[in-house]
Amino acid sequence: MAARLPVVLQWLEKARPDVLCMQELKCMDERFPREAFAELGYRAEVYGQRTYNGVGIVSRAPITDVERGFPGEEEGSHARLIAGTVEGVRIVNVYVPNGQSVGTDKYRFKLDWLKRLREFFDDDYWTDDEVLLCGDFNVAPEDRDVHDPQLWRGRILFSKPEKDALENIKEWGFTDAFRQHEPGHGLYSWWDYRAGSFRQNTGVRIDHIWVSEHLAARCTNAWIDKEPRGWERPSDHTPVVAEFK
């Protein structure tokens, strides 16, 4: 978190969102820099983990009914899901496992985690509620979400089992807020640090904001803010933003 904190705070000051969801914090809860966010008018709820994973929600308004991890999850499990309610909207922020490479144990863990996420919504949520699922999904859903579909096909982040597992979650009742407003190709949220990927725009769209039906009806715009990816010491991801009336 410390390495990217200046970029995050710079973006918050510039964009002034009502809510920001973050993934891969890589710090324990007690080490999260709450004071820095408080100085900008944000309160924070986090689910941290040393060195790996970690998710957080920061908001101008109070965050209530906070839930960390899947229900019944053992202590010490991966810190990959945090949920909270902000002004009537249930926000579920996730950091989906990367999966390393197709066919590995980590890949199977990823598919199982995505299955559990669908079960999480089946068990605890109603499609007529205002629900927002967002985060680093580590899956590009369609050909238009990768710079070279033939190159990516069958590889991690773009294999058919991953896409099928993600589609199963979407079928719960979600709309891709970004695609509701931006149908085009060449629009990505992640670029490798190597080989000039950002400059050449050889990226993938793996960061998403999905919304339930009633929230989709209130979504007036959605976009990818590429500017922070060009700042000093950026993340390899860049913010995805949605607006609601």
QUIHUVEN-V544048 format. One record per pair of residues at least 24 apart in sequence whose C-alpha atoms are under 10 Angstrom apart, sorted by the first residue. I is the first residue (numbers start at 0). J is the second residue. D is the distance in Angstrom with one decimal. If there is no record, write none. Layout:
I,J,D / I,J,D
This chain:
0,24,5.0 / 0,25,6.1 / 0,26,6.6 / 0,27,9.9 / 0,30,9.2 / 0,31,7.6 / 0,32,8.4 / 0,50,9.8 / 0,53,9.5 / 1,25,9.1 / 1,26,8.8 / 1,30,9.5 / 1,31,8.7 / 1,32,8.2 / 2,232,8.0 / 2,233,9.0 / 2,234,9.1 / 3,231,9.8 / 3,232,7.3 / 3,233,6.8 / 3,234,6.7 / 4,32,8.5 / 4,35,8.9 / 4,36,9.8 / 4,233,9.8 / 5,35,9.8 / 5,231,9.4 / 5,232,9.0 / 5,233,9.3 / 6,227,7.2 / 6,228,9.3 / 6,230,7.5 / 6,231,7.9 / 6,232,7.7 / 6,233,6.6 / 6,234,8.2 / 7,36,9.6 / 7,227,8.7 / 7,233,9.1 / 7,234,9.3 / 7,238,9.6 / 8,35,7.9 / 8,36,7.5 / 8,39,8.3 / 9,227,8.8 / 9,230,9.8 / 10,224,9.8 / 10,226,9.2 / 10,227,7.1 / 10,238,8.9 / 11,36,8.9 / 11,39,8.0 / 11,41,9.6 / 12,39,7.3 / 14,224,9.6 / 14,240,9.6 / 15,39,9.1 / 15,40,9.7 / 15,41,10.0 / 15,59,9.4 / 16,41,9.9 / 16,57,9.7 / 16,58,8.2 / 16,59,8.4 / 16,240,8.6 / 16,241,9.4 / 16,242,9.1 / 17,41,8.6 / 17,57,8.4 / 17,58,5.8 / 17,59,5.6 / 17,60,7.5 / 17,85,9.5 / 17,242,9.6 / 18,42,9.6 / 18,43,9.8 / 18,56,7.1 / 18,57,5.7 / 18,58,4.4 / 18,59,6.7 / 18,60,8.2 / 18,62,9.7 / 18,85,8.4 / 18,90,9.6 / 18,240,9.9 / 19,43,9.4 / 19,55,8.3 / 19,56,5.9 / 19,57,5.3 / 19,58,6.4 / 19,59,9.3 / 19,92,9.7 / 19,238,9.2 / 19,239,9.9 / 19,240,9.1 / 20,44,9.9 / 20,45,9.7 / 20,54,7.6 / 20,55,5.8 / 20,56,4.6 / 20,57,6.5 / 20,58,8.7 / 20,81,9.5 / 20,90,9.0 / 20,91,9.0 / 20,92,6.3 / 20,93,8.8 / 20,133,7.6 / 20,134,7.0 / 20,135,9.8 / 20,238,9.4 / 20,239,9.9 / 21,45,9.1 / 21,53,8.4 / 21,54,5.6 / 21,55,5.2 / 21,56,6.4 / 21,57,8.3 / 21,92,7.7 / 21,93,8.6 / 21,94,8.6 / 21,133,9.4 / 21,134,7.2 / 21,135,8.6 / 21,238,9.4 / 22,46,9.8 / 22,47,9.7 / 22,52,7.1 / 22,53,6.0 / 22,54,4.5 / 22,55,6.6 / 22,56,9.1 / 22,78,9.6 / 22,79,7.9 / 22,80,9.1 / 22,81,9.9 / 22,92,7.9 / 22,93,7.1 / 22,94,5.7 / 22,95,9.3 / 22,133,10.0 / 22,134,6.7 / 22,135,6.8 / 23,47,8.7 / 23,48,9.0 / 23,50,9.1 / 23,51,6.7 / 23,52,4.4 / 23,53,4.9 / 23,54,6.1 / 23,55,8.8 / 23,78,8.9 / 23,79,8.2 / 23,93,9.6 / 23,94,7.0 / 23,95,9.9 / 23,135,8.9 / 24,48,7.7 / 24,49,8.8 / 24,50,8.4 / 24,51,7.5 / 24,52,6.1 / 24,53,4.6 / 24,54,6.0 / 24,55,7.5 / 24,78,9.5 / 24,94,10.0 / 25,49,5.6 / 25,50,4.6 / 25,51,4.7 / 25,52,5.5 / 25,53,5.6 / 25,54,8.6 / 25,78,9.5 / 26,50,6.1 / 26,51,7.5 / 26,52,8.2 / 26,53,6.9 / 26,54,9.5 / 27,51,9.5 / 27,52,9.9 / 27,53,7.9 / 27,78,9.9 / 28,53,8.8 / 28,54,9.9 / 28,55,9.5 / 31,55,9.4 / 33,57,9.2 / 44,81,8.4 / 44,82,9.2 / 44,83,8.4 / 45,78,9.4 / 45,80,9.6 / 45,81,7.3 / 45,82,9.6 / 46,77,9.6 / 46,78,6.0 / 46,79,7.8 / 46,80,7.6 / 46,81,6.5 / 46,82,9.7 / 47,77,9.2 / 47,78,6.1 / 47,79,8.7 / 47,80,10.0 / 47,81,9.8 / 48,75,8.5 / 48,76,9.2 / 48,77,7.6 / 48,78,6.0 / 48,79,9.2 / 49,78,9.5 / 51,77,8.3 / 51,78,8.2 / 51,79,9.7 / 52,77,6.8 / 52,78,5.7 / 52,79,6.2 / 52,80,9.6 / 52,93,10.0 / 52,94,7.3 / 52,95,9.4 / 52,96,8.8 / 53,77,7.9 / 53,78,5.0 / 53,79,5.9 / 53,80,8.1 / 53,81,9.0 / 53,93,9.1 / 53,94,7.7 / 54,78,6.7 / 54,79,6.0 / 54,80,6.4 / 54,81,6.4 / 54,82,9.6 / 54,92,7.0 / 54,93,6.9 / 54,94,6.9 / 54,134,8.9 / 55,79,9.4 / 55,80,8.6 / 55,81,6.7 / 55,82,8.9 / 55,83,10.0 / 55,92,7.5 / 55,93,9.0 / 56,81,7.7 / 56,82,8.2 / 56,83,8.0 / 56,85,10.0 / 56,90,8.7 / 56,91,9.2 / 56,92,7.5 / 58,85,7.8 / 59,85,9.1 / 60,84,9.8 / 60,85,6.5 / 60,86,7.2 / 61,85,6.3 / 61,86,7.7 / 62,86,8.1 / 62,87,9.8 / 62,88,9.9 / 62,89,9.6 / 62,90,9.5 / 63,87,9.4 / 63,89,9.3 / 64,89,9.1 / 65,89,9.7 / 65,90,9.6 / 65,91,9.8 / 66,91,9.0 / 67,91,9.8 / 67,92,9.9 / 68,93,9.3 / 69,112,9.9 / 69,115,8.1 / 69,116,8.0 / 69,118,9.7 / 69,119,7.0 / 70,119,8.0 / 70,122,10.0 / 70,123,9.5 / 79,112,9.8 / 79,134,9.7 / 79,135,9.8 / 80,116,9.3 / 80,134,9.3 / 82,131,9.6 / 82,132,9.0 / 84,129,9.8 / 84,130,9.1 / 84,131,9.8 / 87,128,9.1 / 87,129,7.3 / 87,130,9.1 / 88,128,8.1 / 88,129,5.2 / 88,130,5.9 / 88,131,7.1 / 88,210,10.0 / 88,214,8.4 / 89,124,9.4 / 89,128,8.1 / 89,129,6.3 / 89,130,4.8 / 89,131,6.1 / 89,132,8.4 / 89,210,9.9 / 90,129,8.7 / 90,130,6.1 / 90,131,4.8 / 90,132,6.0 / 90,133,7.6 / 90,210,9.4 / 91,120,10.0 / 91,130,7.7 / 91,131,6.1 / 91,132,4.8 / 91,133,6.3 / 91,134,8.3 / 91,208,9.9 / 91,209,9.8 / 92,131,8.3 / 92,132,6.0 / 92,133,5.0 / 92,134,5.3 / 92,135,8.5 / 92,136,9.8 / 92,208,9.3 / 93,132,7.6 / 93,133,6.3 / 93,134,4.9 / 93,135,6.5 / 93,136,7.2 / 93,207,10.0 / 94,133,8.8 / 94,134,5.9 / 94,135,5.0 / 94,136,6.2 / 94,137,7.9 / 94,206,9.5 / 95,134,7.9 / 95,135,6.2 / 95,136,4.9 / 95,137,6.0 / 95,138,8.5 / 96,135,8.9 / 96,136,7.8 / 96,137,6.9 / 96,138,9.6 / 97,135,9.2 / 97,136,8.3 / 97,137,5.6 / 97,138,8.3 / 97,155,7.8 / 97,156,7.4 / 98,137,8.4 / 98,138,10.0 / 98,155,6.9 / 98,156,8.0 / 98,161,9.4 / 99,154,9.8 / 99,155,6.9 / 99,156,9.0 / 100,153,9.9 / 100,154,7.2 / 100,155,5.3 / 100,156,8.7 / 100,158,9.8 / 101,153,7.8 / 101,154,6.5 / 101,155,5.6 / 101,156,9.0 / 101,157,9.7 / 101,158,7.6 / 101,160,9.4 / 101,161,9.4 / 102,155,9.4 / 106,155,8.2 / 106,156,10.0 / 106,160,9.9 / 106,161,8.9 / 107,160,9.8 / 107,161,9.8 / 109,137,9.5 / 109,161,8.2 / 109,164,9.5 / 110,160,7.5 / 110,161,6.5 / 110,162,9.8 / 110,163,9.5 / 110,164,6.7 / 110,165,9.0 / 111,164,8.9 / 112,164,9.5 / 113,161,8.4 / 113,163,9.9 / 113,164,6.2 / 113,165,6.9 / 113,166,10.0 / 113,167,8.8 / 113,168,7.6 / 114,164,6.7 / 114,165,8.6 / 114,167,8.2 / 114,168,7.9 / 115,168,9.6 / 116,164,9.7 / 116,165,9.5 / 116,167,9.8 / 116,168,7.2 / 117,164,8.7 / 117,165,8.8 / 117,166,9.9 / 117,167,7.1 / 117,168,5.0 / 117,169,8.5 / 117,170,9.1 / 117,171,7.3 / 118,168,8.7 / 118,171,9.5 / 119,168,9.8 / 120,168,8.3 / 120,171,7.4 / 120,172,9.7 / 121,168,9.5 / 121,171,7.4 / 124,171,9.7 / 125,171,9.3 / 125,172,9.1 / 125,211,9.2 / 126,171,7.4 / 126,172,5.9 / 126,173,8.3 / 126,210,9.8 / 126,211,6.3 / 126,212,7.2 / 126,213,8.6 / 127,172,8.9 / 127,211,7.3 / 127,212,6.9 / 127,213,6.7 / 127,214,9.2 / 128,210,10.0 / 128,211,7.1 / 128,212,8.2 / 128,213,7.1 / 128,214,8.3 / 129,210,7.5 / 129,211,5.9 / 129,212,7.6 / 129,213,6.0 / 129,214,5.3 / 129,215,8.8 / 129,217,9.9 / 130,172,9.6 / 130,173,8.5 / 130,209,8.4 / 130,210,5.8 / 130,211,5.3 / 130,212,8.6 / 130,213,8.5 / 130,214,7.0 / 130,215,9.5 / 131,173,8.4 / 131,174,9.5 / 131,176,9.6 / 131,208,7.0 / 131,209,5.8 / 131,210,4.5 / 131,211,6.5 / 131,212,10.0 / 131,214,7.7 / 131,215,9.3 / 132,169,9.8 / 132,173,8.3 / 132,174,9.8 / 132,175,9.5 / 132,207,8.0 / 132,208,5.9 / 132,209,5.1 / 132,210,6.3 / 132,211,8.6 / 133,175,9.8 / 133,176,9.9 / 133,206,7.5 / 133,207,5.4 / 133,208,4.4 / 133,209,6.0 / 133,210,8.5 / 133,239,9.3 / 134,205,8.6 / 134,206,5.7 / 134,207,5.8 / 134,208,6.9 / 134,209,9.2 / 134,238,9.9 / 134,239,9.0 / 135,188,9.5 / 135,189,9.7 / 135,204,9.5 / 135,205,6.2 / 135,206,4.5 / 135,207,6.7 / 135,208,9.3 / 135,236,8.9 / 136,165,8.4 / 136,204,9.3 / 136,205,5.6 / 136,206,5.7 / 136,207,6.8 / 136,208,9.6 / 137,161,9.1 / 137,165,9.9 / 137,189,9.7 / 137,203,9.5 / 137,204,8.6 / 137,205,5.1 / 137,206,7.1 / 137,207,9.4 / 138,162,6.6 / 138,164,9.6 / 138,165,7.5 / 138,203,8.8 / 138,204,7.8 / 138,205,5.1 / 138,206,8.1 / 138,207,9.4 / 139,165,9.2 / 139,187,9.5 / 139,203,6.5 / 139,204,5.5 / 139,205,4.9 / 139,206,8.3 / 139,207,9.3 / 140,165,7.5 / 140,166,7.8 / 140,203,9.8 / 140,204,8.1 / 140,205,7.9 / 141,204,9.1 / 142,184,8.6 / 142,203,9.7 / 143,182,8.8 / 143,183,7.3 / 143,184,4.9 / 143,185,7.0 / 143,186,8.1 / 143,187,9.4 / 143,203,8.9 / 143,204,8.8 / 144,183,9.1 / 144,184,6.8 / 144,185,7.2 / 144,186,6.9 / 144,187,6.7 / 144,188,9.3 / 144,202,8.4 / 144,203,5.6 / 144,204,5.1 / 144,205,7.9 / 145,184,8.3 / 145,185,7.5 / 145,186,8.4 / 145,187,7.4 / 145,189,9.9 / 145,201,7.8 / 145,202,6.2 / 145,203,4.4 / 145,204,6.5 / 145,205,9.0 / 146,184,8.2 / 146,185,6.4 / 146,186,8.7 / 146,187,8.3 / 146,199,9.9 / 146,200,7.6 / 146,201,5.3 / 146,202,5.7 / 146,203,6.4 / 146,204,9.2 / 147,185,9.7 / 147,201,7.9 / 147,202,8.8 / 147,203,9.0 / 148,203,9.9 / 151,203,9.6 / 156,203,8.9 / 156,204,9.7 / 156,205,7.8 / 157,203,9.4 / 157,205,9.5 / 169,209,8.0 / 169,210,9.3 / 169,211,9.5 / 171,211,8.8 / 172,209,9.4 / 172,210,8.1 / 172,211,5.8 / 172,212,6.9 / 173,208,9.5 / 173,209,5.7 / 173,210,5.1 / 173,211,4.7 / 173,212,6.7 / 173,213,10.0 / 173,214,9.5 / 173,215,8.4 / 174,208,8.5 / 174,209,5.3 / 174,210,5.2 / 174,211,6.3 / 174,212,7.0 / 174,214,9.1 / 174,215,6.6 / 174,216,9.9 / 175,207,7.3 / 175,208,6.2 / 175,209,4.5 / 175,210,6.6 / 175,211,9.1 / 175,215,8.5 / 175,221,9.6 / 176,207,8.0 / 176,208,5.7 / 176,209,5.5 / 176,210,6.4 / 176,211,9.5 / 176,214,9.3 / 176,215,6.8 / 176,216,10.0 / 176,218,7.2 / 176,219,9.2 / 176,220,7.9 / 176,221,6.3 / 176,222,8.9 / 176,239,9.9 / 176,240,9.1 / 176,241,6.9 / 176,242,9.3 / 177,206,10.0 / 177,207,7.4 / 177,208,6.9 / 177,209,8.0 / 177,210,10.0 / 177,218,9.6 / 177,220,7.8 / 177,221,5.0 / 177,222,6.1 / 177,223,8.2 / 177,239,8.1 / 177,240,8.1 / 177,241,7.3 / 178,207,9.6 / 178,208,9.6 / 178,209,9.5 / 178,220,9.9 / 178,221,8.1 / 178,222,9.0 / 179,209,9.9 / 179,215,8.3 / 179,218,8.6 / 179,219,9.3 / 179,220,8.3 / 179,221,7.9 / 180,218,9.0 / 180,219,8.2 / 180,220,6.2 / 180,221,6.1 / 180,222,7.9 / 180,241,9.7 / 181,220,8.8 / 181,221,7.4 / 181,222,7.3 / 181,223,9.6 / 186,222,9.1 / 186,223,7.5 / 186,225,9.4 / 187,223,7.4 / 187,224,9.7 / 187,225,8.6 / 187,236,9.1 / 187,237,8.7 / 187,239,9.5 / 188,222,9.9 / 188,223,6.6 / 188,224,8.3 / 188,225,7.5 / 188,228,9.1 / 188,235,8.4 / 188,236,5.6 / 188,237,5.4 / 188,238,7.1 / 188,239,7.2 / 189,225,9.5 / 189,228,8.8 / 189,234,8.8 / 189,235,5.7 / 189,236,4.4 / 189,237,6.6 / 189,238,9.5 / 190,228,8.7 / 190,234,9.3 / 190,235,5.7 / 190,236,6.7 / 190,237,8.9 / 191,234,9.9 / 191,235,6.3 / 191,236,8.8 / 192,233,9.6 / 192,234,9.0 / 192,235,6.4 / 192,236,9.9 / 196,235,10.0 / 197,225,9.4 / 197,228,7.8 / 197,229,8.2 / 197,235,8.8 / 198,229,9.0 / 202,235,9.9 / 202,236,9.8 / 203,236,9.8 / 204,236,9.4 / 204,239,9.8 / 205,236,9.0 / 206,236,8.0 / 206,237,8.5 / 206,238,8.2 / 206,239,6.9 / 207,238,9.5 / 207,239,6.9 / 207,240,9.0 / 207,241,9.9 / 208,239,7.4 / 208,240,7.8 / 208,241,7.4 / 209,241,9.6 / 214,243,7.8 / 214,244,9.4 / 215,243,8.5 / 216,243,8.7 / 216,244,9.0 / 217,242,8.3 / 217,243,5.2 / 217,244,5.3 / 218,242,5.7 / 218,243,4.3 / 218,244,6.5 / 219,243,5.4 / 219,244,6.5 / 220,244,9.5
